[in-house]
Amino acid sequence: MLIENSRFGAAVAPLTRAWLASRELPEYVARNIVDAVADLLRRAYAGDAAAVADEFRVVTGQDVPTWMKAPHSATEG
């Protein structure tokens, strides 16, 4: 919802929490969540790279990974 409302930076924290929480799930379940979250993070980065990079650093203490800078999946809205 945050991404759909162009609140790209605000989407980083909940998406990152979902990604981290998926590590606790069985791999066959987690794979779908990880793929969906990664694509949403790519969409957010494409929408506002600076805000997403700043928030990602705050949330994770790391720079935006290279995979996040790639275009989001053509199958996603």
N, CA, C and O atoms as a Tinker XYZ file with bonds, in Angstrom:
   308  protein
     1  N      0.814000   -1.177000    0.000000    73     2
     2  CA     0.000000    0.000000    0.000000    64     1     3
     3  C      0.871000    1.260000    0.000000    63     2     4     5
     4  O      0.555000    2.231000   -0.687000    81     3
     5  N      1.957000    1.247000    0.762000    73     3     6
     6  CA     2.834000    2.413000    0.814000    64     5     7
     7  C      3.439000    2.708000   -0.558000    63     6     8     9
     8  O      3.533000    3.865000   -0.967000    81     7
     9  N      3.840000    1.670000   -1.250000    73     7    10
    10  CA     4.425000    1.868000   -2.587000    64     9    11
    11  C      3.371000    2.401000   -3.544000    63    10    12    13
    12  O      3.656000    3.298000   -4.337000    81    11
    13  N      2.174000    1.868000   -3.484000    73    11    14
    14  CA     1.103000    2.337000   -4.357000    64    13    15
    15  C      0.782000    3.811000   -4.111000    63    14    16    17
    16  O      0.318000    4.506000   -5.016000    81    15
    17  N      1.027000    4.288000   -2.889000    73    15    18
    18  CA     0.781000    5.683000   -2.542000    64    17    19
    19  C      2.046000    6.534000   -2.628000    63    18    20    21
    20  O      2.109000    7.630000   -2.073000    81    19
    21  N      3.040000    6.018000   -3.325000    73    19    22
    22  CA     4.320000    6.717000   -3.550000    64    21    23
    23  C      5.041000    7.080000   -2.258000    63    22    24    25
    24  O      5.747000    8.087000   -2.203000    81    23
    25  N      4.870000    6.283000   -1.240000    73    23    26
    26  CA     5.584000    6.474000    0.033000    64    25    27
    27  C      6.717000    5.449000    0.090000    63    26    28    29
    28  O      6.758000    4.571000    0.952000    81    27
    29  N      7.627000    5.601000   -0.860000    73    27    30
    30  CA     8.663000    4.604000   -1.103000    64    29    31
    31  C      9.600000    4.411000    0.087000    63    30    32    33
    32  O      9.890000    3.276000    0.465000    81    31
    33  N     10.074000    5.500000    0.677000    73    31    34
    34  CA    10.956000    5.392000    1.832000    64    33    35
    35  C     10.276000    4.726000    3.013000    63    34    36    37
    36  O     10.887000    3.924000    3.719000    81    35
    37  N      9.007000    5.058000    3.227000    73    35    38
    38  CA     8.251000    4.481000    4.342000    64    37    39
    39  C      8.028000    2.982000    4.178000    63    38    40    41
    40  O      7.786000    2.282000    5.161000    81    39
    41  N      8.105000    2.489000    2.963000    73    39    42
    42  CA     7.885000    1.065000    2.700000    64    41    43
    43  C      9.084000    0.207000    3.089000    63    42    44    45
    44  O      8.944000   -1.003000    3.268000    81    43
    45  N     10.247000    0.811000    3.220000    73    43    46
    46  CA    11.472000    0.033000    3.451000    64    45    47
    47  C     11.428000   -0.739000    4.767000    63    46    48    49
    48  O     11.725000   -1.934000    4.778000    81    47
    49  N     11.071000   -0.098000    5.866000    73    47    50
    50  CA    11.098000   -0.771000    7.170000    64    49    51
    51  C     10.171000   -1.985000    7.222000    63    50    52    53
    52  O     10.625000   -3.064000    7.602000    81    51
    53  N      8.891000   -1.860000    6.857000    73    51    54
    54  CA     8.040000   -3.056000    6.936000    64    53    55
    55  C      8.462000   -4.153000    5.953000    63    54    56    57
    56  O      8.348000   -5.341000    6.258000    81    55
    57  N      8.943000   -3.755000    4.789000    73    55    58
    58  CA     9.398000   -4.767000    3.830000    64    57    59
    59  C     10.639000   -5.488000    4.348000    63    58    60    61
    60  O     10.771000   -6.701000    4.188000    81    59
    61  N     11.530000   -4.751000    4.958000    73    59    62
    62  CA    12.728000   -5.372000    5.516000    64    61    63
    63  C     12.365000   -6.303000    6.659000    63    62    64    65
    64  O     12.940000   -7.384000    6.780000    81    63
    65  N     11.417000   -5.900000    7.501000    73    63    66
    66  CA    10.957000   -6.777000    8.590000    64    65    67
    67  C     10.341000   -8.060000    8.026000    63    66    68    69
    68  O     10.576000   -9.144000    8.561000    81    67
    69  N      9.567000   -7.946000    6.966000    73    67    70
    70  CA     8.965000   -9.136000    6.345000    64    69    71
    71  C     10.043000  -10.056000    5.796000    63    70    72    73
    72  O      9.961000  -11.277000    5.936000    81    71
    73  N     11.046000   -9.468000    5.176000    73    71    74
    74  CA    12.140000  -10.258000    4.620000    64    73    75
    75  C     12.882000  -10.999000    5.735000    63    74    76    77
    76  O     13.183000  -12.186000    5.600000    81    75
    77  N     13.175000  -10.306000    6.825000    73    75    78
    78  CA    13.872000  -10.938000    7.943000    64    77    79
    79  C     13.016000  -12.014000    8.596000    63    78    80    81
    80  O     13.523000  -13.077000    8.954000    81    79
    81  N     11.730000  -11.749000    8.754000    73    79    82
    82  CA    10.827000  -12.735000    9.358000    64    81    83
    83  C     10.704000  -13.986000    8.497000    63    82    84    85
    84  O     10.503000  -15.083000    9.019000    81    83
    85  N     10.823000  -13.828000    7.192000    73    83    86
    86  CA    10.695000  -14.983000    6.295000    64    85    87
    87  C     11.815000  -15.994000    6.511000    63    86    88    89
    88  O     11.677000  -17.157000    6.131000    81    87
    89  N     12.897000  -15.576000    7.103000    73    87    90
    90  CA    14.010000  -16.492000    7.386000    64    89    91
    91  C     13.621000  -17.559000    8.397000    63    90    92    93
    92  O     14.265000  -18.606000    8.475000    81    91
    93  N     12.576000  -17.304000    9.169000    73    91    94
    94  CA    12.115000  -18.248000   10.184000    64    93    95
    95  C     11.168000  -19.303000    9.601000    63    94    96    97
    96  O     10.823000  -20.271000   10.278000    81    95
    97  N     10.757000  -19.116000    8.363000    73    95    98
    98  CA     9.799000  -20.020000    7.728000    64    97    99
    99  C     10.517000  -21.119000    6.950000    63    98   100   101
   100  O     11.692000  -20.975000    6.613000    81    99
   101  N      9.815000  -22.216000    6.666000    73    99   102
   102  CA    10.407000  -23.239000    5.807000    64   101   103
   103  C     10.767000  -22.628000    4.440000    63   102   104   105
   104  O     10.080000  -21.730000    3.952000    81   103
   105  N     11.827000  -23.118000    3.848000    73   103   106
   106  CA    12.327000  -22.541000    2.599000    64   105   107
   107  C     11.275000  -22.505000    1.496000    63   106   108   109
   108  O     11.207000  -21.530000    0.747000    81   107
   109  N     10.456000  -23.544000    1.381000    73   107   110
   110  CA     9.472000  -23.559000    0.304000    64   109   111
   111  C      8.423000  -22.453000    0.460000    63   110   112   113
   112  O      7.826000  -22.026000   -0.528000    81   111
   113  N      8.197000  -21.993000    1.677000    73   111   114
   114  CA     7.283000  -20.875000    1.925000    64   113   115
   115  C      8.031000  -19.554000    1.801000    63   114   116   117
   116  O      7.540000  -18.607000    1.187000    81   115
   117  N      9.201000  -19.502000    2.378000    73   115   118
   118  CA     9.996000  -18.274000    2.407000    64   117   119
   119  C     10.368000  -17.795000    1.006000    63   118   120   121
   120  O     10.423000  -16.588000    0.772000    81   119
   121  N     10.619000  -18.689000    0.090000    73   119   122
   122  CA    11.054000  -18.316000   -1.255000    64   121   123
   123  C     10.060000  -17.354000   -1.905000    63   122   124   125
   124  O     10.473000  -16.358000   -2.499000    81   123
   125  N      8.783000  -17.629000   -1.804000    73   123   126
   126  CA     7.767000  -16.749000   -2.397000    64   125   127
   127  C      7.739000  -15.384000   -1.722000    63   126   128   129
   128  O      7.562000  -14.360000   -2.383000    81   127
   129  N      7.915000  -15.373000   -0.417000    73   127   130
   130  CA     7.914000  -14.111000    0.321000    64   129   131
   131  C      9.142000  -13.301000   -0.043000    63   130   132   133
   132  O      9.035000  -12.105000   -0.316000    81   131
   133  N     10.294000  -13.926000   -0.050000    73   131   134
   134  CA    11.542000  -13.235000   -0.390000    64   133   135
   135  C     11.456000  -12.647000   -1.791000    63   134   136   137
   136  O     11.840000  -11.496000   -2.002000    81   135
   137  N     10.963000  -13.411000   -2.739000    73   135   138
   138  CA    10.839000  -12.914000   -4.117000    64   137   139
   139  C      9.900000  -11.711000   -4.190000    63   138   140   141
   140  O     10.201000  -10.724000   -4.861000    81   139
   141  N      8.769000  -11.796000   -3.503000    73   139   142
   142  CA     7.802000  -10.695000   -3.521000    64   141   143
   143  C      8.368000   -9.451000   -2.849000    63   142   144   145
   144  O      8.222000   -8.346000   -3.371000    81   143
   145  N      9.008000   -9.618000   -1.701000    73   143   146
   146  CA     9.588000   -8.482000   -0.988000    64   145   147
   147  C     10.707000   -7.847000   -1.804000    63   146   148   149
   148  O     10.801000   -6.622000   -1.884000    81   147
   149  N     11.549000   -8.669000   -2.406000    73   147   150
   150  CA    12.644000   -8.139000   -3.230000    64   149   151
   151  C     12.090000   -7.311000   -4.375000    63   150   152   153
   152  O     12.619000   -6.242000   -4.679000    81   151
   153  N     11.041000   -7.787000   -5.009000    73   151   154
   154  CA    10.469000   -7.044000   -6.125000    64   153   155
   155  C      9.847000   -5.729000   -5.647000    63   154   156   157
   156  O      9.959000   -4.709000   -6.327000    81   155
   157  N      9.198000   -5.748000   -4.488000    73   155   158
   158  CA     8.633000   -4.513000   -3.938000    64   157   159
   159  C      9.731000   -3.518000   -3.566000    63   158   160   161
   160  O      9.577000   -2.316000   -3.780000    81   159
   161  N     10.828000   -4.009000   -3.015000    73   159   162
   162  CA    11.945000   -3.121000   -2.702000    64   161   163
   163  C     12.541000   -2.520000   -3.976000    63   162   164   165
   164  O     12.940000   -1.356000   -3.987000    81   163
   165  N     12.601000   -3.305000   -5.036000    73   163   166
   166  CA    13.072000   -2.775000   -6.329000    64   165   167
   167  C     12.129000   -1.682000   -6.834000    63   166   168   169
   168  O     12.578000   -0.648000   -7.330000    81   167
   169  N     10.832000   -1.915000   -6.706000    73   167   170
   170  CA     9.854000   -0.898000   -7.127000    64   169   171
   171  C     10.010000    0.375000   -6.312000    63   170   172   173
   172  O      9.953000    1.477000   -6.857000    81   171
   173  N     10.206000    0.229000   -5.021000    73   171   174
   174  CA    10.388000    1.390000   -4.163000    64   173   175
   175  C     11.653000    2.151000   -4.555000    63   174   176   177
   176  O     11.637000    3.378000   -4.650000    81   175
   177  N     12.731000    1.435000   -4.779000    73   175   178
   178  CA    13.991000    2.073000   -5.160000    64   177   179
   179  C     13.834000    2.813000   -6.488000    63   178   180   181
   180  O     14.348000    3.919000   -6.653000    81   179
   181  N     13.131000    2.206000   -7.421000    73   179   182
   182  CA    12.897000    2.859000   -8.716000    64   181   183
   183  C     12.056000    4.117000   -8.547000    63   182   184   185
   184  O     12.219000    5.074000   -9.304000    81   183
   185  N     11.160000    4.128000   -7.569000    73   183   186
   186  CA    10.288000    5.273000   -7.338000    64   185   187
   187  C     10.981000    6.448000   -6.684000    63   186   188   189
   188  O     10.687000    7.600000   -7.002000    81   187
   189  N     11.907000    6.167000   -5.768000    73   187   190
   190  CA    12.627000    7.244000   -5.070000    64   189   191
   191  C     13.914000    6.661000   -4.491000    63   190   192   193
   192  O     13.974000    6.293000   -3.317000    81   191
   193  N     14.926000    6.586000   -5.327000    73   191   194
   194  CA    16.186000    5.941000   -4.951000    64   193   195
   195  C     16.810000    6.571000   -3.709000    63   194   196   197
   196  O     17.281000    5.849000   -2.831000    81   195
   197  N     16.824000    7.884000   -3.617000    73   195   198
   198  CA    17.473000    8.555000   -2.495000    64   197   199
   199  C     16.771000    8.249000   -1.177000    63   198   200   201
   200  O     17.429000    7.915000   -0.192000    81   199
   201  N     15.456000    8.359000   -1.144000    73   199   202
   202  CA    14.705000    8.097000    0.091000    64   201   203
   203  C     14.829000    6.644000    0.520000    63   202   204   205
   204  O     14.989000    6.348000    1.704000    81   203
   205  N     14.755000    5.744000   -0.446000    73   203   206
   206  CA    14.861000    4.321000   -0.129000    64   205   207
   207  C     16.267000    3.992000    0.363000    63   206   208   209
   208  O     16.419000    3.250000    1.333000    81   207
   209  N     17.287000    4.527000   -0.282000    73   207   210
   210  CA    18.665000    4.279000    0.144000    64   209   211
   211  C     18.890000    4.797000    1.560000    63   210   212   213
   212  O     19.505000    4.116000    2.381000    81   211
   213  N     18.399000    5.993000    1.847000    73   211   214
   214  CA    18.548000    6.560000    3.190000    64   213   215
   215  C     17.862000    5.685000    4.239000    63   214   216   217
   216  O     18.455000    5.367000    5.270000    81   215
   217  N     16.626000    5.301000    3.978000    73   215   218
   218  CA    15.868000    4.494000    4.938000    64   217   219
   219  C     16.472000    3.104000    5.074000    63   218   220   221
   220  O     16.507000    2.551000    6.173000    81   219
   221  N     16.946000    2.537000    3.977000    73   219   222
   222  CA    17.569000    1.216000    4.027000    64   221   223
   223  C     18.804000    1.251000    4.926000    63   222   224   225
   224  O     19.041000    0.319000    5.695000    81   223
   225  N     19.591000    2.324000    4.831000    73   223   226
   226  CA    20.772000    2.478000    5.696000    64   225   227
   227  C     20.362000    2.586000    7.166000    63   226   228   229
   228  O     21.014000    2.015000    8.040000    81   227
   229  N     19.282000    3.321000    7.433000    73   227   230
   230  CA    18.804000    3.465000    8.813000    64   229   231
   231  C     18.350000    2.108000    9.361000    63   230   232   233
   232  O     18.682000    1.743000   10.488000    81   231
   233  N     17.601000    1.379000    8.566000    73   231   234
   234  CA    17.007000    0.119000    9.017000    64   233   235
   235  C     18.042000   -0.998000    9.131000    63   234   236   237
   236  O     18.014000   -1.777000   10.084000    81   235
   237  N     18.957000   -1.077000    8.160000    73   235   238
   238  CA    19.881000   -2.213000    8.109000    64   237   239
   239  C     21.318000   -1.871000    8.479000    63   238   240   241
   240  O     22.100000   -2.760000    8.817000    81   239
   241  N     21.668000   -0.604000    8.417000    73   239   242
   242  CA    23.054000   -0.212000    8.634000    64   241   243
   243  C     23.944000   -0.492000    7.440000    63   242   244   245
   244  O     25.170000   -0.444000    7.541000    81   243
   245  N     23.321000   -0.786000    6.305000    73   243   246
   246  CA    24.066000   -1.136000    5.094000    64   245   247
   247  C     23.601000   -0.285000    3.920000    63   246   248   249
   248  O     22.516000    0.297000    3.939000    81   247
   249  N     24.448000   -0.228000    2.903000    73   247   250
   250  CA    24.050000    0.427000    1.662000    64   249   251
   251  C     23.089000   -0.470000    0.901000    63   250   252   253
   252  O     23.029000   -1.677000    1.134000    81   251
   253  N     22.344000    0.128000   -0.004000    73   251   254
   254  CA    21.406000   -0.627000   -0.845000    64   253   255
   255  C     22.189000   -1.667000   -1.646000    63   254   256   257
   256  O     23.180000   -1.325000   -2.292000    81   255
   257  N     21.761000   -2.931000   -1.614000    73   255   258
   258  CA    22.452000   -3.958000   -2.389000    64   257   259
   259  C     22.214000   -3.776000   -3.892000    63   258   260   261
   260  O     21.221000   -3.176000   -4.305000    81   259
   261  N     23.118000   -4.290000   -4.681000    73   259   262
   262  CA    23.038000   -4.167000   -6.135000    64   261   263
   263  C     21.728000   -4.729000   -6.680000    63   262   264   265
   264  O     21.148000   -4.151000   -7.599000    81   263
   265  N     21.252000   -5.847000   -6.128000    73   263   266
   266  CA    20.024000   -6.463000   -6.650000    64   265   267
   267  C     18.825000   -5.535000   -6.523000    63   266   268   269
   268  O     17.888000   -5.623000   -7.316000    81   267
   269  N     18.843000   -4.646000   -5.532000    73   267   270
   270  CA    17.707000   -3.747000   -5.335000    64   269   271
   271  C     17.649000   -2.674000   -6.433000    63   270   272   273
   272  O     16.589000   -2.110000   -6.707000    81   271
   273  N     18.772000   -2.408000   -7.037000    73   271   274
   274  CA    18.838000   -1.386000   -8.081000    64   273   275
   275  C     18.368000   -1.907000   -9.439000    63   274   276   277
   276  O     18.178000   -1.125000  -10.370000    81   275
   277  N     18.182000   -3.209000   -9.555000    73   275   278
   278  CA    17.709000   -3.815000  -10.804000    64   277   279
   279  C     16.236000   -3.534000  -10.996000    63   278   280   281
   280  O     15.507000   -3.378000  -10.017000    81   279
   281  N     15.781000   -3.464000  -12.240000    73   279   282
   282  CA    14.332000   -3.238000  -12.494000    64   281   283
   283  C     13.489000   -4.337000  -11.857000    63   282   284   285
   284  O     13.906000   -5.492000  -11.780000    81   283
   285  N     12.288000   -3.953000  -11.400000    73   283   286
   286  CA    11.414000   -4.963000  -10.810000    64   285   287
   287  C     10.869000   -5.879000  -11.888000    63   286   288   289
   288  O     10.937000   -5.560000  -13.076000    81   287
   289  N     10.337000   -7.000000  -11.481000    73   287   290
   290  CA     9.843000   -8.037000  -12.386000    64   289   291
   291  C      8.765000   -7.506000  -13.309000    63   290   292   293
   292  O      7.890000   -6.753000  -12.884000    81   291
   293  N      8.826000   -7.894000  -14.557000    73   291   294
   294  CA     7.825000   -7.494000  -15.546000    64   293   295
   295  C      6.462000   -8.094000  -15.227000    63   294   296   297
   296  O      5.444000   -7.613000  -15.726000    81   295
   297  N      6.428000   -9.149000  -14.396000    73   295   298
   298  CA     5.152000   -9.781000  -14.053000    64   297   299
   299  C      4.441000   -9.052000  -12.930000    63   298   300   301
   300  O      3.259000   -9.295000  -12.688000    81   299
   301  N      5.138000   -8.166000  -12.243000    73   299   302
   302  CA     4.511000   -7.416000  -11.157000    64   301   303
   303  C      3.872000   -6.159000  -11.699000    63   302   304   305
   304  O      4.307000   -5.625000  -12.719000    81   303
   305  N      2.825000   -5.675000  -11.011000    73   303   306
   306  CA     2.097000   -4.490000  -11.396000    64   305   307
   307  C      2.898000   -3.308000  -11.341000    63   306   308
   308  O      2.412000   -2.218000  -11.643000    81   307
